[in-house]
Amino acid sequence: MSGAVSRLLHRVPDAALGPLLIAPLVLILGAVVFLPLVAALALSLFEVNTLTLDAAWAGLGNFARLFGDEGRFWSALLVTLVWTGGTLALQLLVGVGLALLLNEDMRFRSLARSLVLFPYFVSTVVAVLVWRWLFNDFFGLANQLLIGAGLIAEPVDWLGTMPNAMLSLIVVGAWKFFPFVVITVLARLQTIPPQLYEAARLDGAGAWARFRDVTLPQIADVLAITVLLRAVWDFKEFDLVYLLTGGGPVNATRTLPLIVYQEAFGLNRIGMASAYAVAMMLVMSLFFLVYRRVSKGQG
């Protein structure tokens, strides 16, 4: 069989061999990416009942209601941006700091590198259950420790009031996803030539100067890619937000992915949900365009 395939490939012209080899990948991408995208664009133009799939032409009516429906889209967009910006900033702060620490020659470094990946591999459901127990109003460990230390006089409602709910959400999101930053930054740190640091020390550069003038320029490209990827992934994060706060209190942490879910399966308006999804895609496209402009400016 392999011999027949080899003989068949030898008969294919060189100009057609490349497209032939990548054709399966193109077909798979078309099936899992482009077809759902086209379907979402088409559904956004109809009023469709999720249960019965009864459809009626709406044109741009869904988008008109989306942008003018008592500000639901804009408020959810603001919440999504706050969540994305807050958790991304904390991920970068903790991730870069730990990557610098784990790049140093220290005892049990291999063990520490393995343990730091633990949050990233834990199931989101399990992680949220543990954090909800930690944030519990009555018997949560967070309140017990703070009361024991004398920092608070009475239990704090971490998930039921604002801004505590958003701050708690950002902390849990940063804890869950910062290992990705550690992985990418640490991999780049290990490729920086030691001679650069030796030259900086000979010039009298301290720890901060070496980080600013040597480390930061070397990891800038990796950080840019990491920020782009994590911003897109955090922007569309659904399960962690849904399981931890459910969009509460009173929709104060309701992000755009939660509205898409509520429209499609709570209100049975899959056409409207598709319109929200398309609007999310346009916002993420703006992120990508900003990144392209910044990367070209650096080049």
C-alpha positions as CSV (number, residue, x, y, z in Angstrom):
1,M,0.0,0.0,0.0
2,S,2.8,2.4,1.0
3,G,4.6,1.6,-2.3
4,A,1.5,2.4,-4.3
5,V,1.2,5.7,-2.5
6,S,4.9,6.5,-3.1
7,R,4.6,5.8,-6.8
8,L,1.5,7.9,-7.0
9,L,3.2,10.9,-5.3
10,H,6.2,10.5,-7.7
11,R,3.8,11.0,-10.6
12,V,2.4,14.3,-9.2
13,P,4.0,17.4,-10.5
14,D,6.1,19.3,-8.0
15,A,3.9,22.4,-8.4
16,A,0.8,20.4,-7.3
17,L,2.5,18.4,-4.5
18,G,2.4,21.2,-1.9
19,P,-1.3,22.0,-2.3
20,L,-2.1,18.2,-2.4
21,L,-0.3,17.6,0.9
22,I,-2.0,20.5,2.8
23,A,-5.4,19.8,1.3
24,P,-6.5,17.5,4.3
25,L,-5.6,20.3,6.7
26,V,-7.5,22.9,4.7
27,L,-10.5,20.6,4.7
28,I,-10.4,20.0,8.4
29,L,-10.0,23.7,9.1
30,G,-12.9,24.5,6.8
31,A,-15.0,22.0,8.7
32,V,-14.2,23.1,12.2
33,V,-13.6,26.9,11.7
34,F,-15.1,28.4,8.6
35,L,-18.4,26.4,8.4
36,P,-19.3,27.3,12.0
37,L,-18.3,31.0,11.3
38,V,-20.5,31.1,8.2
39,A,-23.4,29.4,10.1
40,A,-23.1,32.0,12.9
41,L,-23.2,34.9,10.4
42,A,-26.2,33.4,8.7
43,L,-28.1,32.8,12.0
44,S,-27.4,36.3,13.2
45,L,-29.6,37.5,10.3
46,F,-32.6,35.5,11.5
47,E,-34.9,35.2,14.5
48,V,-34.5,31.6,15.4
49,N,-36.0,29.6,18.3
50,T,-33.4,27.3,19.8
51,L,-35.9,24.5,20.6
52,T,-38.0,24.5,17.5
53,L,-35.5,26.0,15.0
54,D,-38.4,28.1,13.6
55,A,-36.8,31.0,11.7
56,A,-37.9,34.3,10.5
57,W,-35.8,36.8,8.5
58,A,-34.6,39.7,10.7
59,G,-31.9,41.2,8.5
60,L,-29.9,43.6,10.7
61,G,-32.7,43.8,13.3
62,N,-30.8,41.6,15.7
63,F,-27.8,43.9,15.6
64,A,-30.0,47.0,16.0
65,R,-31.5,45.5,19.1
66,L,-28.1,44.3,20.3
67,F,-26.6,47.8,20.3
68,G,-29.7,49.5,21.6
69,D,-31.2,46.9,24.0
70,E,-31.0,49.0,27.1
71,G,-27.2,49.0,26.9
72,R,-26.8,45.3,27.6
73,F,-24.1,44.9,25.0
74,W,-22.1,47.9,26.1
75,S,-22.3,47.1,29.8
76,A,-21.3,43.5,29.2
77,L,-18.5,44.6,26.9
78,L,-17.2,46.9,29.7
79,V,-17.4,44.1,32.2
80,T,-15.6,41.8,29.8
81,L,-12.8,44.3,29.2
82,V,-12.4,44.9,33.0
83,W,-12.2,41.1,33.5
84,T,-9.8,40.6,30.6
85,G,-7.5,43.6,31.5
86,G,-7.5,42.8,35.3
87,T,-6.7,39.1,35.0
88,L,-4.2,39.6,32.2
89,A,-2.3,42.2,34.2
90,L,-2.1,39.9,37.2
91,Q,-1.1,36.9,35.1
92,L,1.8,38.9,33.6
93,L,2.9,40.2,36.9
94,V,2.9,36.8,38.6
95,G,4.0,34.8,35.6
96,V,7.0,37.0,34.6
97,G,8.1,37.2,38.3
98,L,8.0,33.4,38.8
99,A,9.6,32.8,35.4
100,L,12.6,35.0,36.5
101,L,12.7,33.2,39.8
102,L,12.6,29.7,38.2
103,N,15.3,30.7,35.8
104,E,17.8,31.1,38.6
105,D,20.0,28.3,39.9
106,M,18.2,27.2,43.0
107,R,17.5,24.0,45.0
108,F,14.5,21.9,43.9
109,R,14.1,24.0,40.8
110,S,12.8,21.1,38.7
111,L,10.2,20.3,41.4
112,A,9.1,24.0,41.5
113,R,8.8,24.1,37.7
114,S,6.5,21.1,37.8
115,L,4.4,22.4,40.7
116,V,3.9,25.8,39.1
117,L,2.0,24.1,36.2
118,F,-0.6,22.6,38.6
119,P,-3.3,25.3,38.3
120,Y,-3.2,25.2,34.5
121,F,-3.9,21.4,34.5
122,V,-6.6,21.3,37.2
123,S,-10.1,21.0,35.8
124,T,-12.0,24.3,35.9
125,V,-14.9,22.8,37.7
126,V,-12.7,21.4,40.4
127,A,-10.8,24.7,40.8
128,V,-14.0,26.7,41.0
129,L,-15.4,24.4,43.7
130,V,-12.3,24.8,45.8
131,W,-12.3,28.6,45.4
132,R,-16.0,28.9,46.2
133,W,-15.3,27.0,49.4
134,L,-12.4,29.4,50.2
135,F,-14.6,32.4,49.5
136,N,-17.6,31.1,51.5
137,D,-19.2,33.8,53.7
138,F,-19.5,31.6,56.9
139,F,-16.8,28.9,56.9
140,G,-14.5,30.0,54.1
141,L,-10.8,29.8,54.8
142,A,-10.2,33.4,53.4
143,N,-12.5,35.0,56.0
144,Q,-11.2,32.8,58.8
145,L,-7.5,33.8,58.1
146,L,-8.3,37.5,57.7
147,I,-10.4,37.6,60.9
148,G,-7.7,35.6,62.8
149,A,-5.1,38.1,61.6
150,G,-7.3,41.0,62.8
151,L,-7.5,42.5,59.3
152,I,-11.3,42.3,59.2
153,A,-13.9,42.3,62.0
154,E,-16.7,40.4,60.2
155,P,-16.9,38.0,57.3
156,V,-16.7,39.5,53.8
157,D,-19.2,38.5,51.1
158,W,-16.6,37.8,48.4
159,L,-18.9,36.7,45.6
160,G,-22.1,38.4,46.4
161,T,-21.2,42.1,46.4
162,M,-19.2,44.4,44.2
163,P,-16.4,45.1,43.7
164,N,-15.5,42.0,45.7
165,A,-17.0,39.6,43.1
166,M,-15.0,41.1,40.2
167,L,-11.8,41.2,42.3
168,S,-12.3,37.5,43.3
169,L,-13.0,36.6,39.7
170,I,-9.8,38.3,38.6
171,V,-7.7,36.6,41.3
172,V,-9.1,33.1,40.4
173,G,-8.6,33.7,36.7
174,A,-5.0,34.8,37.2
175,W,-4.3,31.8,39.4
176,K,-5.8,29.5,36.9
177,F,-4.0,30.8,33.8
178,F,-0.7,32.4,34.9
179,P,1.3,29.1,34.3
180,F,0.9,29.7,30.6
181,V,2.9,33.0,31.0
182,V,5.5,31.2,33.1
183,I,6.0,28.5,30.4
184,T,6.4,30.9,27.5
185,V,8.6,33.4,29.3
186,L,10.8,30.8,31.0
187,A,11.4,29.1,27.6
188,R,12.7,32.4,26.2
189,L,14.7,33.3,29.3
190,Q,16.7,30.0,28.9
191,T,17.8,31.1,25.4
192,I,19.3,34.5,26.4
193,P,23.1,34.3,26.1
194,P,24.8,34.6,29.6
195,Q,27.4,36.9,28.0
196,L,24.9,39.7,27.9
197,Y,24.4,39.6,31.7
198,E,28.1,39.4,32.2
199,A,28.7,42.4,30.1
200,A,26.0,44.3,32.0
201,R,27.6,43.4,35.3
202,L,31.0,44.6,34.1
203,D,29.3,47.9,33.2
204,G,28.1,48.2,36.8
205,A,24.4,47.4,36.0
206,G,22.3,46.4,39.0
207,A,19.5,43.8,39.1
208,W,16.9,46.3,37.9
209,A,19.1,47.7,35.2
210,R,19.9,44.2,33.9
211,F,16.2,43.4,33.8
212,R,15.3,46.6,32.0
213,D,18.2,46.7,29.5
214,V,18.8,43.0,28.9
215,T,15.9,40.7,29.9
216,L,13.0,42.9,28.9
217,P,14.1,43.6,25.3
218,Q,15.0,39.9,24.9
219,I,11.5,38.7,26.0
220,A,9.5,41.5,24.4
221,D,8.5,39.5,21.4
222,V,7.4,36.5,23.4
223,L,5.5,38.8,25.8
224,A,3.6,40.4,22.9
225,I,2.5,37.0,21.6
226,T,1.6,35.9,25.1
227,V,-0.5,39.0,25.7
228,L,-2.3,38.6,22.4
229,L,-3.2,34.9,23.0
230,R,-4.2,35.4,26.7
231,A,-6.2,38.5,25.9
232,V,-8.2,36.6,23.3
233,W,-8.7,33.5,25.5
234,D,-9.6,35.6,28.6
235,F,-12.0,37.7,26.5
236,K,-14.0,34.7,25.5
237,E,-13.7,32.8,28.8
238,F,-17.0,31.3,29.8
239,D,-16.9,28.4,32.2
240,L,-14.8,30.0,34.9
241,V,-17.0,33.1,35.1
242,Y,-20.2,31.1,34.8
243,L,-19.3,28.6,37.5
244,L,-17.8,31.2,40.0
245,T,-20.3,34.0,39.9
246,G,-22.9,33.2,37.2
247,G,-22.7,36.8,36.1
248,G,-23.8,38.1,39.5
249,P,-24.4,40.0,41.6
250,V,-27.2,41.5,39.5
251,N,-25.3,41.0,36.3
252,A,-22.3,43.0,37.6
253,T,-19.9,40.3,36.3
254,R,-21.9,39.2,33.3
255,T,-19.5,39.0,30.4
256,L,-20.4,38.8,26.7
257,P,-19.9,34.9,26.6
258,L,-22.5,34.7,29.4
259,I,-25.0,36.8,27.4
260,V,-24.5,34.5,24.4
261,Y,-25.3,31.5,26.6
262,Q,-28.3,33.2,28.2
263,E,-29.7,34.3,24.8
264,A,-29.2,30.8,23.2
265,F,-30.3,28.5,26.0
266,G,-32.1,30.7,28.5
267,L,-34.2,32.8,26.2
268,N,-34.1,30.3,23.3
269,R,-33.0,33.1,20.9
270,I,-30.2,31.5,19.0
271,G,-30.3,34.2,16.3
272,M,-29.7,36.9,18.8
273,A,-27.0,34.8,20.5
274,S,-25.3,34.5,17.1
275,A,-25.4,38.3,16.7
276,Y,-23.7,38.7,20.1
277,A,-21.1,36.1,19.0
278,V,-20.4,38.0,15.8
279,A,-20.0,41.3,17.7
280,M,-17.5,39.5,20.0
281,M,-15.6,38.4,16.9
282,L,-15.4,41.9,15.6
283,V,-14.1,43.2,19.0
284,M,-11.4,40.5,19.0
285,S,-10.5,41.4,15.4
286,L,-9.8,44.9,16.7
287,F,-7.4,43.4,19.3
288,F,-5.6,41.6,16.5
289,L,-5.3,44.8,14.3
290,V,-3.9,46.7,17.2
291,Y,-1.4,43.9,17.8
292,R,-0.4,43.9,14.1
293,R,0.2,47.7,14.2
294,V,2.3,47.5,17.4
295,S,4.3,44.5,16.1
296,K,5.1,46.4,12.8
297,G,6.1,49.4,14.8
298,Q,8.6,47.3,16.8
299,G,9.9,45.8,13.6
